[in-house]
């Protein structure tokens, strides 16, 4: 995987609800991870999943960038930003449509 530069990252929003947002984190066409933000009364909770090996300093820089780019730009009161970070890989997308197709194939 090529080296990444914080300035080259961009986000693709996957969803938005009244109290949450989800984004893919991209560099060019390559996905580096995803972040889900949940806006509570005074705290923003985040779940960050990175899809590559990253050191603690890189994670901290990425969390700071997400805070600057997405959290601070949201029009919400924010006293704290609490982020759970996971490292993993995408195993697939499951939905009602997926399970309906599985059932049809079994018949």
N, C-alpha and C positions, 0 to 999 in steps of 0.2 A: 504494500500500500504506500503511495507517495506521502511524503511529509505534508503536513497541513499547516496553514497559516490562518490565524484567527481572523484576519482582515478579509480572507477569501471565503469565509463561511457565509451561507445564507440559509434561510428557513423556508420550508414549504408547509403551509398550514394544512392540516388534515381535518381538523374539526374545530368548532367554536360553539360553546354553550353559554348561558348567562354567567356561569361561574368557573368555566374551565376552557383550556385550549390545548391542542396537541399539534406538534410540529415535527417534521423530519429535519434533521440537521445535515446540510449538504455542502460539499466542496465540489464545484463544477457539477458533474453528473453523478458523483459518487456519494452514497449515503454514509455518513459517519456515525449516525445515531438518531435518537429521537428524544424529545422532551415533552412531558405533559405537565401543565400548570393548572393548579386548582386555587382559586381565589376565595379565601375565607374572609372574615370581617377585617382583620388587621394583619394577617399573615398570608403569604403566598407559599403554597407547598408545591414542590416540583419532584418529578420522577425523571431522572436522566438515565438513559440506556446508551452506552457507547459501544460501538461495534469494532473497536480496535484496542490494542494495548495502550494504556495511557498512564503516565506517572501522576503522582499527587499534584505536582505543580501545574501540569497540563489540565487536569480536571478542575483545579481551582480557577485557572484562567478561563476555561470554558464556562464554568458557572458564572463568573463575573461578566462574561460577554452576554450570556443569556439574560442575566439580570439587567444589564444596560440596554440590550436590544429589545427584549420582550416584556420583562416585568415592569421596568420603570416607564416604558412607553404606554403601558396599559393605564387607563384612567381609574386607578384604584388606590386607596390608602394602603401603604405597605410599611409595617413596622419591622417585619422580618421576612427573610426568604429562606425557607428550609428545604434542602434538596437531598433526596436519597439517590445515590448513584449506583448503577449496576453495569457490569460488563457482560455482554452476551452477543448473540447473533439471532437474526430473524429466522424463525422456523416456519412461518406461514401465516396466512390470514384465514380465520374461520368465521363463518357467518351462517345465518339460516339457509342461504342459498347453497353453501357448501354442503351442509347436512342433507338438504333436499336432493341434491345430485347424488350423494352417497347412497341414499335410500333408493333412488330410481335405479342405480346401477346394481343394487342387490336384488331387485325384483326380476 
